[in-house]
């Protein structure tokens, strides 16, 4: 069984047992999280598409840890103008293990 869920402004293709990194959630490690925004479900080769969400379905998971992703370097540069600006950014994430997809 597969599903597409939406959280943090992004969409994720998941199945039971997957470990995914999503935008930081304001919950503690070990807490359970419920993803209500299910956009698509697949079970035994049959697909269910929501308009926009599949009704009466959700995915449950357990928060494993919080962390920061690798640094992304942004360099702004304008030739012949002596302008150069270097900025770094590390995005916060939450690692979630998908335990169950309910229909």
Secondary structure, 3 states (H helix, E strand, C coil): CEEEEEECCEEEEEECCCEEEEECCCCCCCCEEEECCEEEEEECCEEEECCCCCCCCEEEEEEEEEEECCCEEEEEEECCCCEEEEEEECCEEEEEEEEEEEC
